[in-house]
Amino acid sequence: MGSLISADETFDEHEHACSPIAFEQEAFHCDGDRHASIRVPKGAHLVDLGLKNKVVLITGGAKGIGAAIARTIGQEGAIPVIIDRDREASEELHAELQQFHGDSYLVVAELNTAEACFAAVEQTFKKLGRIDALVNNAGVNDRVGLEKGSPDQFVASLQRNLLHYYNMAHYALPHLKRSAGSIVSISSKTAVTGQGGTSGYVASKGAILAMTREWAVELLPYGIRVNAVVPAEVMTPLYQQWLSKFPNPQEKLKATVARIPLGKRMTTSEEIAAMVVFLISCKASHVTGQHLYVDGGYVHLDRALT
């Protein structure tokens, strides 16, 4: 049986509701069927990633990429710990995971302070007795720019998108040392390409890549591996919210997809999750300090291809 863990919430700001606009995109299937969602075929042989009963913290774990990571971790027999401020979405996913994949745990928390991060880590440890991996994922492209922004807004953006990455890793570290665990942080292609008008978010995502290398070096003596996954165009609730701000969201989506070299389609949350789960597994036991781009060649391949 899983349990609900509550942490004090001190931050009142919440994400805006997603636009009701429906964004059209063909689904992708591993066998090439573009009219079906990604699923492992029934009876297929699975590679044992050695994650059974491992405890994995996932910040921003209730929706989008975080939820896909939680589901994939559950499928591998590990115990996903959903850390998210959205109680309703968290409880819904928590119930789904328990029904279909076994154990899962939930911490409802706003990670805007170091104290909240400490509480999330310690309450998990008290309930489960171990922590094997941390997936830093929570964040929002909040459009705090240089011209249309302010110093105070910039600092607040760093708090939403960067500081809890450090705080969660800092407080999880004693437990990760005992388990020789791993850390995976979700960055963004904007860290290397820029986007315009979103200085706080891009500064955070660039710092995440730098911290990945720094932590990989610092934690070598403990056998703790640290890597980052760099998505580009992934359809999530927050991405839908961003698209909705354009005069013609469908045209914007169509133009974006046309620039993705591999398959002319967006990356799925499940594909990001697959990389994350591989990186925390024993199959990636000699991978550390890496920035893994899961983007269909969007960032690095020649744009002449599109």
N, C-alpha and C positions, 0 to 999 in steps of 0.2 A: 504493500500500500504506500502511495506517495503521501506527502503532506503539504499543507499550505504554510509558508513562512512569511510573516509580515515584517516589514521594516518601517521605521518612522519616515514619513514623507514631509519635507520642508519646502519643496519648490512647487509653486502653483502653476507655472507655465506648462501647457500641454500642447501636443501637436494638433494642428488644425485637421478637421475631418477631411478625408479624401473627397475629391470631386466625384459626382455620380457619373461623369463621362466614362463610357466603356471604351477601352483602347483595344483595337484589334491587332492581334498578332498570332501567326500560326504557331501551334505548339510543336514541340520537337520530341521525337522518340529515338531511343538509342539504336533501333533497328532501321531507322530512316523514315518511319511513318510520321509525317508532319501533321497528322490530324489526331494525334493521341498525346497525352501528357507523359512525362517521364515516369516510368515504373519499371521495377525489376520484374522480368517475366516469371510467372509462377513456376516453381520447380527449378529455376536457374541455379547454377552452382555459384556460390558467393565465396570470395576470398576472405579468410578470417583475418581481420585487422587487429586482433588481440585487444579489443576494447571492452570485452564483457565485464560488467560491473564497475567500470571506471567512472569516476565522478567528474563531470565536465561542466564548468560554469560558462554560461552564455549570456552576455549582456545584450540588452535589446533583443531578447530571445523570443518574443511573443508574436512577431509579425515579420513578413518579408524574408530577407536573407537569414535573420536569426531564427525564425521558425523553421525554415528549411534545414538549417544546421541541427536544430533540436530533433527534428524528425529523423534525419539521417543518423544521428548519434543513437537515437532510440532503436532504429533498425539494426544497428550493430551490437545491441545488447548492453550498451553503456547507459549510464544514468544522466540524462540531461538536466541541468539545473537552470530553469528559465528565470532570468533576472530582468524585470521590466516594470515600468511604472503604470502600464495599462492593465489594470486588474481584470477587466472583462475579457480581453483578448488572451491574457495569460492563463486565466482559469479555463477558458475554452480549449486552448492548446494542451494544457496540463491534463484535462479529462481525455482528450483524444489520444495522447501519448500513453496514458495508463490503460486505455481500452485496447489499443492495437500493438503497443510495443513494450509494455511492462512498466517498470518504475520510472518516475520522473518527480522532480521537486520544483517548488516555485518560491521565489522571493519577490514580493511586490515592493519595489523601491525606486525612488528617484535618486540617481547616483550623482547628485550635484555637489556633494560635500565628501571630504575624506572620511568623515564619521559614518556616512551612509554606506560607503564602500566597505569599510571595516566591518560594519554590522552585517552586510550581505555575505561576506566571506565567513565570518565567525559563526553566524547562524547556520550556514550550510555545513560547516565542519562539525558543529555540535550535533546536527541531525544525522550526518552520514559518516563521520569519522575519518574522512580522507578527501583530498582534492587532487585530481590527476592531471587536469588541464584547464586552462583558462582561454576562452575565446572572447576577445574584446571586439564588440561589434556595434554597440549603441552609438548613434550619432544622427545628425540631421543637417542637410545643406540649407543653412538658414539665411543665405544671401546677405551677409554682413560684408559690404564691400569697402573699398578705400574712399571713393567719392560719396557713396550713399551708405554711410555708416558713421560710427564714432568710436573713440578709444574705449569707452565703457562697453559698447556693443561688441567690439572686437574681443575684449577680455571675456565677456559673457559667452561668446561663441566658442572660445577655447575651453571654457568650463563645460559646455555641452558636448564638445567633440573630442577633447584631448585629455583633460586632467584626470578623468575617471579611468582612462587607460593606464596611466601611471599608478593611480591609487589602488585599483583592483590588483594589478600585478604586484605592487609593494606588499599589500596585505595577504595575498595568496602565496607569496614566495616561501614563507616557512613551511607551508604544507606541500608545495611543489618540490622543495628540496628533499622532503622525506620520500616522496613518490618518484623522484627523478622525472618529473612531469614535463609539460610543454606549454608554450604560449603561442597562440595564433591571433594576430590582430588584423582587422579588416581596414584597409586603406581605401584609396580611390584613384582612378586614373587622373583626376584633377590635380593630384600631387605632382605629376610630372608634365602634364599638358597645360595646366591652367584652365580656367573657364570664363573668368571675368565677372566681377561684381560679387565675389564670395570669398573675400580674403580670410575671414576667420576659419571657415571650413577647410580651405585649401592649406592654410598654415598648419592646421591640425593634422590633416592627412599626410602632409609632407613630414611633419615631426614624427608621426607614427612610423614611417619608413626609416627614419634616422634612429629612432629608439629601438626598432627591431634589430638593427645591426649592433647597436651599443649593448643591448641586453644579451644578445647572442654571445658577445665577447665576455661580458661580465659573468654570465652564468655558466660558462664552460666548465669550471671546476665542479659544478654540481650535476653535470650531465643533463641540464635543462635546455631543451631546444626552443628557439624562438624564430618564428617566421611570420611573414605578412602575405595576405592575399589581396590582390589589386583588381577589383572589378571595374568595368567600364559602364556598359549600358545594360542594366538589369531591371526588368519590370517588377517593381515593388510598389506598395502603397505610397511611399514617399516619392517615388519616381512619377507615379500617376499624378500626384499633387503638383509636382514641378511642371509636368506637361500641360496641366490644366490652365496654367497661367499664360499660355500662348494663344494668340487669336484663333489659330486653327490647329488644335492639338494633334489631330490625325495626320495632317500634312507634315508637322514637325516630326512625328514619330516615323512616318514614311521616309523622310529625308535622312533621319538618323540611321535607320536600319539599312538603307542603301549604302552607307559608308562602312558597314561592318564586313570585312573581307570574307570570313568563313561562314558560308551559308546565308549571308544577307539576312541575319536574324539576330535578335537580342539574346544575350546569355540568360539562362534561367537561374533562379535562386538555387535550384537543386544542383546545378553544375558548380556553383560557388561552394555549396555545402560539401560536395564530394571532395573538392580539393582540401577544404578545411579538415574534414574527417581523416583523409589520408595523412595530412601533416601531423595530426596529433597521434597517429597510430604508430605501432612498432615497425610498420613497413617503410616509414620515413625516418628510421633511426639514425641516419647519417646526414640528415638535411637540417641545416640551421643557418640563420642569418640571411635567408633568401626572401626575395620579393617575387611572388608567383602571380603572373598576369593571366587571369581567366577571362578573356575578352574577345575571342574569335579573331585575334590579330589586329584589333582596333587601334591600339596605341602604336605598335612598332612596325607593322607592315606598310609597304609603299602605298600611298593613297591613290596612285595611278591604277591600282588593281580594282578600285571601285568606281 
